[in-house]
Amino acid sequence: MKNLTINLATELKQKPTDESALTFGNIFTDHMFLMEYNPQDGWHNAQIKPLEDFQLSPACMVLHYAQTIFEGMKAYSGGKLFRPWDNMARFQKSAARMCIPAFDEKFVLDCLYELIKVEKDWIPKSVGTSLYIRPTIIATDPFLGVRPSNTYYMYIILCPVGAYYKAGFNPIKINVEPEYVRAVRGGVGHVKAGGNYAASILASSNATAKGCAQVMWLDAIEKKYVEEVGSMNIFFKINGELYTPPLRGSVLPGITRDSVIQMATKDGYKVHEEPIAIEDVYKASIDGSLEEIFGTGTAAVISPVGELVWGDKTIKVNDGKLGEFTKKMFDDLAGIQYGTAKDEFGWSIQL
Ligand SMILES: *Cc1c(COP(=O)(O)O)cnc(C)c1O
């Protein structure tokens, strides 16, 4: 490929032999993609090379002011990607919001395809496993003033990851966060900016301490409307119809979210993208119209919710059992991603 240099490692690492022991984000493949930016050359020096540490100044801007963005996507059995062009488009939007120079999306996508081809033997094969893909950009000027950096690294690293639902597809318990908020309209919640996740850790720890697996975030202004769960979008099935919070600047526009909206609509469901008050979710659970709740995101695909802890109230969802619609969405989506079901939407690409 034009303008991409490929340097292969002379020694390869031992690949994990027991795929059932794979977890998330701790094993990295042999190679990485790296591209540099400076004002004279723009984005340049694109390369696939052996994975290695960076040498950075302790004054490096990203380390102080978090001018950094990332993406999260997966390669599935045998080298299939799911809507990767949509991840690239979102990466570009995140860059624009964080004053990071624009890049050629098509070129970076082609570089990603090359990287996956180089590392195809790292894609695990068992059900539910995948090769997680992490594109990232960091600001690299050694400078302590607050302004956009002049130099950047864009890189992509890969990790083989285990099946998310090793212990079964079991509904989780979630804490509705009473005090802290994730994002506010006008801020950066709608993009994958590193600082968002640092800011969310305290609420996650509090949820864990209460025996909950995730945080449910409410809106930052009235603390009344549901926004997301952890790093997932959220759906409610009430009276046979679907509800999910609208994209108004504080909710991350998930690709899984969009896929569920399109699949459910095609299946004949009415999907409402409108504000949902936590109070109304509680009422729906009391009057019996609340049927199912699930989160959506690349990591878990679909995450069934069995119980919400809201202050001193507990909201049980479908008696804590996995709902039929949640199960169907999971099967349909995973079917397209792993190539076991027909891809009517043209979402999957085989490399
Ligand atoms: C990445 C992310 C999601 C899910 O997006 P997908 O494209 O479906 O993986 C949802 N919420 C937050 C906060 C995220 O960072």
Ligand as a Chemical Component Dictionary entry (heavy atoms), coordinates in Angstrom:
data_LIG
# 
_chem_comp.id                   LIG 
_chem_comp.type                 NON-POLYMER 
_chem_comp.pdbx_formal_charge   0 
_chem_comp.three_letter_code    LIG 
# 
loop_
_chem_comp_atom.comp_id 
_chem_comp_atom.atom_id 
_chem_comp_atom.alt_atom_id 
_chem_comp_atom.type_symbol 
_chem_comp_atom.charge 
_chem_comp_atom.model_Cartn_x 
_chem_comp_atom.model_Cartn_y 
_chem_comp_atom.model_Cartn_z 
_chem_comp_atom.pdbx_ordinal 
LIG C1 C1 C 0 -17.840 3.130 23.354 1  
LIG C2 C2 C 0 -18.981 3.548 24.218 2  
LIG C3 C3 C 0 -20.295 3.072 24.005 3  
LIG C4 C4 C 0 -20.630 1.993 23.011 4  
LIG O1 O1 O 0 -20.296 2.278 21.695 5  
LIG P1 P1 P 0 -20.192 1.096 20.628 6  
LIG O2 O2 O 0 -19.862 1.789 19.359 7  
LIG O3 O3 O 0 -21.513 0.427 20.588 8  
LIG O4 O4 O 0 -19.111 0.194 21.118 9  
LIG C5 C5 C 0 -21.320 3.592 24.782 10 
LIG N1 N1 N 0 -21.067 4.504 25.745 11 
LIG C6 C6 C 0 -19.828 4.963 25.993 12 
LIG C7 C7 C 0 -19.636 5.973 27.063 13 
LIG C8 C8 C 0 -18.754 4.502 25.244 14 
LIG O5 O5 O 0 -17.524 4.942 25.509 15 
# 
loop_
_chem_comp_bond.comp_id 
_chem_comp_bond.atom_id_1 
_chem_comp_bond.atom_id_2 
_chem_comp_bond.value_order 
_chem_comp_bond.pdbx_ordinal 
LIG C1 C2 SING 1  
LIG C2 C3 SING 2  
LIG C2 C8 DOUB 3  
LIG C3 C4 SING 4  
LIG C3 C5 DOUB 5  
LIG C4 O1 SING 6  
LIG O1 P1 SING 7  
LIG P1 O2 DOUB 8  
LIG P1 O3 SING 9  
LIG P1 O4 SING 10 
LIG C5 N1 SING 11 
LIG N1 C6 DOUB 12 
LIG C6 C7 SING 13 
LIG C6 C8 SING 14 
LIG C8 O5 SING 15 
# 
